[in-house]
Amino acid sequence: MELEFSDGSTMELEYNDSRTIFDEPVETSFIKIKILEVESGTKYQNTCVSELKAL
């Protein structure tokens, strides 16, 4: 997963199924989330995101 912030900077997260804690706060007016890879399911052809939380 790649995060893009309002200033144009990006951050790639390696472990998409765990909590990520930033070393320093990130001030931004938006976060654009780009899914870089998925695992194929056996039943559905779409991608499911169960929870996103920005504090």
C-alpha positions in Angstrom: 0.0 0.0 0.0 1.3 3.5 -0.8 0.1 6.6 0.9 0.3 10.0 -0.8 -0.1 13.2 1.2 -1.3 16.6 0.2 2.3 18.0 -0.2 3.0 15.3 -2.8 5.2 13.1 -0.5 4.6 9.4 -0.5 5.2 6.5 1.9 5.1 2.8 1.1 3.8 0.5 3.8 5.1 -3.1 3.6 2.8 -4.9 6.0 -0.8 -4.0 5.0 -2.5 -6.2 7.5 -1.1 -4.6 10.7 -1.1 -1.3 12.5 1.4 1.3 11.3 2.7 4.0 13.8 4.6 6.9 12.3 7.8 8.2 13.9 6.5 11.8 13.7 3.1 13.3 13.1 2.1 14.0 9.4 0.2 17.2 8.8 -1.9 16.8 5.6 -5.2 17.9 4.2 -5.8 14.5 2.5 -4.3 11.0 2.2 -4.6 9.1 -1.1 -4.3 5.4 -0.7 -3.0 3.2 -3.5 -3.2 -0.5 -3.3 -0.1 -2.0 -4.9 -0.8 -5.7 -4.7 -3.7 -8.0 -3.9 -4.3 -11.7 -3.3 -6.9 -13.4 -5.4 -10.0 -14.7 -3.7 -11.9 -17.8 -4.5 -15.4 -16.2 -4.6 -15.3 -12.5 -5.4 -13.3 -10.5 -8.0 -13.2 -7.2 -6.0 -10.8 -5.9 -3.3 -12.1 -5.6 0.3 -10.8 -3.0 2.8 -12.1 -3.8 6.2 -10.9 -0.9 8.3 -8.9 2.4 7.9 -8.4 4.7 10.8 -6.4 8.0 10.7 -6.0 9.7 14.1 
